[in-house]
Amino acid sequence: MKTIIKIQKFKNLGMATLGSLFLMVLVVGLFSSCSEKKDEEPTGEFFVKGKISGQEILFSQSATSVREPRLFIGFAGNTPSSEYPSFSFGIEDVAIATGEFKETDPGIDMVFRYTLSGTEIYNSQIGTNPDFVITITSLSNNIAQGTFSGTLIRENNSNQSIVITEGSFRLPID
């Protein structure tokens, strides 16, 4: 009888231990699945693109960006060996986070540039209509994404301008 009681106690202990172990695994699994997501790795296609006079312009070579606490710079071109043609932009003197940035915002230094050649460069300028706007929609340690639109004025010829619509970017952060 003593042997049966000992075996029964062992069986009960074993079931309780298994039950506790199962419960512990379940709780750990729930907490780990609810933990904060890690930054996504920079994979996929990177680009800066937009429409000029209804024609889509896509730059996906040498696509990159730099992010610091008060500076964000983005660039993409069409050839890995040349900076022409390209889109580039910079936002500085403001805390870099998701949100909308306009050239007319107080205390911000921002420029957007569309470069066709060394002598044909279009820049955003304060006072153009529509105002140039860059919106950072997603920002992690590895990838920046956003949209942009507005008017660019040709350097050395303020009578020539272009309007960019439906602009967007997805860039790795170096």
FENURKA-V735607 format. One record per helix or strand. SS is the DSSP state (alpha for helix, beta for strand). FROM is the first residue (numbers start at 1). TO is the last residue. If there is no record, write none. Layout:
((SS	FROM	TO) (SS	FROM	TO))
//
This chain:
((alpha	2	33) (beta	47	52) (beta	55	59) (beta	61	68) (beta	71	77) (beta	86	92) (beta	99	102) (beta	109	115) (beta	121	124) (beta	133	139) (beta	143	154) (beta	161	173))
//
